[in-house]
Amino acid sequence: MSLSGFSTRAVHAGEKRDKPEHSLTVPIFQTATYCFSGMPERLAYNAGEVDRFAYGRYGNPTQAVVEAKLAALEGGEAAVLFSSGMAAISTCLLSLISQGDHVLFVDECYWQTRLFATQLLSRMGVEASFLSRWSPEGVEAAVRENTRVIFAEVPTNPHLNVPDLGQLVEVAQGCGAKVVVDSTMATPINLRPLEFGAGLVVHSATKYLGGHNDLLAGAVVGDAQTVARVREVQAYLGGVPDPHGAYLLLRGLKTLALRVGRQNATALEVARFLEGHPRVRRVYYPGLPSHPHHHLARGQLAGFGGVVSFELAGTGEQTSRFIDALNIPRLASSFGGVESLVEQSAYTSFYKFSPQERKELGIPDCLVRLSVGIEDPEDLIADIKQALDRAFPGF
Ligand SMILES: Cc1ncc(COP(=O)(O)O)c(C=O)c1O
């Protein structure tokens, strides 16, 4: 069977053609442990002569299918699934670094990733530094002799910056570091970082990969040897997925190309509408020529994603009124699912930051992050339009 097409892989990769009891779909192996027929089989397993499942924290057949599918979608040799994106990120970084090493975080990164670095890695004698905005010169100046990992989200959140992956890989090669890309925002539909020479890809599968706002999961994808090391560390840190969650993710992955294709198209339409609206001061969307990284996005991304951030030409209060006047997008933290979600970043994702920190991070009170779902674009645009009218009456 040819699995060259992306959707064909999303549906079939990693799955045996003949499944237990002639089932079409992959069963949920809802078990914590696995039985051995007797001591001879157990001893053969101990000696590495038998490849099979032994205990839930070391793997599960439903989970294994998702891992094989994700590896096929990202173009990696192997993948390991986690209970959440943060479990994937923390376990991945802990697998790669030791005391005395340096990790460089490039451009914006998820605030919990940042806290993991500043609150935990620092206590373990690992240096972490943050280059607040990517630039080729900035990265060159920020790497050190002991840099082991260059970590970047592509695109970033919420400003949708698109660091140049080729440049990051080149700099990393120069100092013997690995590039780890948090590709949550892009998904393998829009970007496959391993093709650019990245060492590992991490995902919050909670977002687009699951796609239905009904599960938490994470993943690390890359070469077999490094992924095996990450899996070993996962076994003692314990951030393993639940079999039922793994099944939900498997089901979500089958429609990934359809969903993300639609979200790419709708978000571009919404971004264009917003850019033309007099009550919108600025739109951040890498598909628009006005985005500072538009040229990089065109070179790296097959699609520009389903998240659009924008600043309203008004106060924080007017922005809150706009959010509350929306009928379709729900006020909730997350992105990437079939339901459109919206947040006023200063009071949601960044509410724990001081006004000064928010200023430095470029998060004004009027910044809105909209995650476009799979609703009809004309309904979403009409809803945004009426909410703008209600937030700015008499305009
Ligand atoms: C880019 C990015 N990476 C990682 C995470 C963490 O993922 P999870 O919530 O699945 O732990 C998030 C969560 O919002 C995210 O936005």
The ligand as an SDF file (V2000), in Angstrom:
LIG
                    3D

 16 16  0  0  0  0  0  0  0  0999 V2000
    3.2530   25.8700   22.2420 C   0  0  0  0  0  0  0  0  0  0  0  0
    2.8660   25.0460   23.4260 C   0  0  0  0  0  0  0  0  0  0  0  0
    3.6800   24.0620   23.8320 N   0  0  0  0  0  0  0  0  0  0  0  0
    3.3580   23.2950   24.8860 C   0  0  0  0  0  0  0  0  0  0  0  0
    2.2010   23.4860   25.6160 C   0  0  0  0  0  0  0  0  0  0  0  0
    1.8870   22.6160   26.7900 C   0  0  0  0  0  0  0  0  0  0  0  0
    0.9800   21.6360   26.3830 O   0  0  0  0  0  0  0  0  0  0  0  0
   -0.0230   20.8750   27.3740 P   0  0  0  0  0  0  0  0  0  0  0  0
   -1.0390   21.8670   27.8270 O   0  0  0  0  0  0  0  0  0  0  0  0
   -0.5590   19.7650   26.5360 O   0  0  0  0  0  0  0  0  0  0  0  0
    0.8080   20.3730   28.5160 O   0  0  0  0  0  0  0  0  0  0  0  0
    1.3300   24.4960   25.2200 C   0  0  0  0  0  0  0  0  0  0  0  0
    0.0700   24.7110   25.9580 C   0  0  0  0  0  0  0  0  0  0  0  0
   -0.6510   25.6460   25.7530 O   0  0  0  0  0  0  0  0  0  0  0  0
    1.6750   25.2990   24.1020 C   0  0  0  0  0  0  0  0  0  0  0  0
    0.8820   26.3060   23.7000 O   0  0  0  0  0  0  0  0  0  0  0  0
  1  2  1  0
  2  3  1  0
  2 15  2  0
  3  4  2  0
  4  5  1  0
  5  6  1  0
  5 12  2  0
  6  7  1  0
  7  8  1  0
  8  9  2  0
  8 10  1  0
  8 11  1  0
 12 13  1  0
 12 15  1  0
 13 14  2  0
 15 16  1  0
M  END
$$$$
